[in-house]
Every structure is written in C-alpha cells, then in structure tokens.
Amino acid sequence: MTNQHHSELFVLANVDALADQAAQRFAALAAAAINRRGRFSVALSGGSTPRALHQRLAAAPLQRAIDWERVFVYWGDERMVPPDHAESNFRMARETLLAHVPIPAANIFPVPTIGGTPADAARAYAETIAAAFGAEQPRFDLILLGMGPDAHTASLFPGQPEPTAPGDALVIAVGDAPKPPPDRVSFSYRLLNAARVVMFLVAGADKAGALGQVLQGPPDRARLPAQGVRPAEGELLWLVDQAAASAISR
C-alpha cells in the first residue's frame, strides 16, 4: 500500500518473513546499483532484525549472488564503544555478515569510535563519506533503519536537537541518549533523506503504537523522529511484521 508520504508499507507474517523479504530486496538493489553505477553503497543498522537479515545475506544463495567486491558498507549510526564491544553495531555486522562474505576490507567503513569525542567521530565520518562519494551531497543506494518503541531511528531520539531542528551536517554527535550507551554518532536527516532507498525493518508488538503514530498520526518529528525520514527523491519502504502493524488502521 502507499501512504500520503509516497512510501510503501509491506506487512509480513513474522520476523522470518520480514528478514527474507529484506534480504531479497537488498540483493536486488545491489544488483541494480552495480549494473547502473558500478558500485552499491549501503548503510547498515544495529538491532535484532538486521541480524536476521545479515544471516540470510551471508548464506547461500544470496552470499554467492551478490558481487561483494563492488559493495561498500557504512553504518547509519554507531555507539561510542570500541569495535569489539558487545554494543558495537560494527561488531554485530562483522560477526553476522562481513566475516562470511568476500568483501574487501577496503570497502568497509566503520565509524571511528576510539580516541576522540562523539563530535570528533561525527566530523571524521562525514569527511570519510564525502570523500568516498566525491560529492557535496552523498547519496546512498540503500540505508537500512530500525525503529524503537519511542519512534527513534538510527540514533535520532525524541526531543533531541536533530529531530527538533535538523541541521546541515551529514553526520551528528549524539549525547545523553535515553538508551545506553548514551554517546553515539548518527546520520542526520540531510544524509538519510538524500538516499535512493531507505528501508525500515520494524518487528514486534512493542513497536505497534509508535508505528501507527509515525505512519498515520499528525506530523510531530520532534516527538516521533522516524517521521522525519522522507527521502526527497528516493523510495521509502517499510517492512514490518504483523505484530508491529497491529495498530495501523487499514
């Protein structure tokens, strides 16, 4: 179905079906981008649902179907912890996906979380992204996002500066996040909304109330940060399970 913001909503039976659909779409988008532009630039996210997606991409048949030498991997947000820390989104992706596919190490761009402040990391990551894309406004082929029960996405939390009044930075520092660890780095709306495709993966009954408000409630980005993700010239896809979709009126 299509909603008023020109996004598409797909309700899948359960988490397994959601991960299957996401993996198929990832592979198709990768093939299309590589065919058109010679490369596929993707930003990963953390969480349990992306873990299931990664496991499917790392296994046959998709592991062999994707041209991993032309895939370039970034992260839409990261916690300010060492890369081997249990809370690291990079570590999760490495263990569930990157260690199991033939992707060159030079194609992997983790957020620099050691030896500086979140502001330092945000500036450095923005410079890395701008240099890699060679453009004033980098445009990812795919950005994967999740959503919390408070409607936060990436590390954009309700009431914090970016959702309240978005700025011009590509990447932002996040402090005092209500969900530990408190110090983080996140893509800004400017970078999220420049993507060719943004794909939300949302599962679980605890997300139902927030998802219903984000998709069908009045605009309130400061309270519902996920509402602020609206690609200007791209596609917005919501892949959700039935439990998460239970508060959406049909």
N, C-alpha and C positions, 0 to 999 in steps of 0.2 A: 504494500500500500504506500501511497505517497501522502505526506502531510503538507501543511501550509508552508513549511520552510524548504520544500523541494528536496526533502530527504526521504530515504526509503527505509521502511521497517519490515524486518523479517522475523517472525516468531517461530522458533524451533521447539521441538518437543521437549528436549532436555539438553544438559550441558554437552553430552557426547555429540548430539546432532549439531549443536551450535559450533563446536570445535571442528567437526567435519566440514561444515559449510564455510567456515572461516579459512580453513586450510585450502580448500578448493579455490576460493576467491583469491587468496594470497598467490597461489601458483599461477592462476590465470592473469592476474595483474602483473606479476613478474614477467611472464612470457610476453605480454603486450608491450610493456615498457622497454624490455630488451630489444624487441623487434623494431620499435619505433626510434628509440634513442640510444640503444647500445648498453644501457645500464638500468638497474632497478634500485632506487633509493628508498629505504623503508625505515621508519622509526618504530621500535618495539615498545611495549609497556610491561609493567610488572603485574603480579597477581596470579591467582589460580587458574582462571580461564585461559590466559595466554600460555600458561604451562601446557595445558592440554593441546592447544594449537601447535606449539613448538614440537611436541611429541609426534604429532602427525606429519609435520614437515620433515622431521628427522628420520622418518621411516619410509619404506617402500609403500607405494610407488612414487610419492612426491619427492623424496630425497634425491631420486635419480632424474626426475622430470625437470627440476629447476636448475638453471645454469648458474650455479653458486659463484662462479668466478666473476660474474657480472652483477652480483648482488652487493649492495653497500648498506651496512647496518648502523643505525644510530639509536638513541633512546629518547623518548618524548619526555621522560623525567627520570630522576635518579635521586637516591638518598645519599647524603654526605657521609658515607661509610666506606671503608676500604673495599676494593673489588672482590675480595674473598670473604666478605662478611655475609652472614646469613640473610641480612636485609637488603643486600645489593641486587638491584634489577639486572645488572650485568652478569653477576654470578648465576642467577637463575637462568638467564638466556644461554649462557655458556654451557651449563650443565644439561639443559634440556634440548638445546638446538645446535649451538655453534660448534660444540666439540664433536658433533656427529655428522656434519656435512662438510664437503670440500670447499669451504670458503676461505680465501686468502686472508691471513692475519691483517694485511694492509687495508682490507675492506671493512674492518670493524673499528668503530669509533666510539669507545666508551667515554662517559663524562669523566673529566679529571677530578676525582674526589679526594685526592691526597695532597697535603702540603699547602693548602690555601683555604680561604673562606668560601662560602657559597657564592658570594659576589664575584670572587676571582674565577671560580669554576664556570659560572654563567658567562662571563666575558670571554673566557678561553674557548668555551664550547661554541659560542656564537661565531667567533673568529674561525674556528675549525670548519664549521658548517658553511660559512660564507666563502671560504677559500675553496672548499671541495666543490661547491656548486658554481663558483665563478660568477655569481650574480648578486645584485643588491638585494633581491628578494628570492631567497632559495625556495624551491618548490618540490616537496617530496612527492614521490609517486604514491606512497601509502603511509599513513600514520595510523597506528593501532592505538586505541584508547579503551580504558575501562571506566567505570563509574562507581562511586561509593554510595552507601545509603544516605549520605548527606548531599548527594549530587555533585561531589567534587570529581574532577577528572584530571589526568596527569597529576601534577601537584598544585593545582589551582583550587583552593579551598574557599568556602563561603566567607564573605566579609573581608577577605584579604585584598591587598592593593590591586593586583591584576584583574580579578573579577569585578572589583568595584569601579576601577578606572583604568582600562587597559592602556599600556604604554607603547613605545616604539621599538623596544628591544626585541631581538629574536628569541633570546633565552633569558630567563629571570632567576634570581635567587629567591628562595622561599625560607622564611624563618618562622618559628613558633607555629609550625603545622600542628593542628589538633590531633593528628595521628602520628605516633612515633615512627621513625626518628624525626625530630622537629625541623632539622636543617636539610634543605633539599634544593634541587635545581630543576627547572621545568621549562618546556617550550612555552612561549607566550601565545596569545590568541593570534598575533600577527603571523607567526610561523605556522600555527595549526591551520589557520584559515586560508593559507596560500596553497595547501596541499591539493593534489589532483584527486585523491580519495582519502577520506577519513572513515575508518571503520571502528565503531564502538562494539565491544563484546560485553554484554551485561547478563549475568545469571544470578538467580537466587531470589527468594521471596523477600529478603531484607532490602532489596533494591526496588521493589514494586512501587512503593509510594513515591519515591524520588523520580523514578522513570515516568510515571504518569504525569507528575507535575512538569517535568522537563519537556515532555512531548506535547502535552495538551493544556498546560497551565499558562497563565499570563506571563509575559516577559519579566524576568527578575534575575538577571545574570549574577548580581552580587550575592544573592541567596542560593541560586541554582547554577553554579559555574558551568556545568555541561551545556546549558543553553547558549553559552557564548561561542560554542564551536559551530560555525556556519560557513563552510568554505565558499569563498566569493565566486570562484569559477571552477569548482570541483564537485565531487559527489560526496554525500554524507550518508553512510549506511549504518543502520542499527541492527545488529544481530543479537537477539535476546531469546532467552528460554521462556517457556510458558509461565513459570513461577514469577519471573521478573515482569512479565507482561500482564499480570493479573489485575492491575489497577487501571489499565488502559481501556477506555470506553471504545467499543467498536461501532 
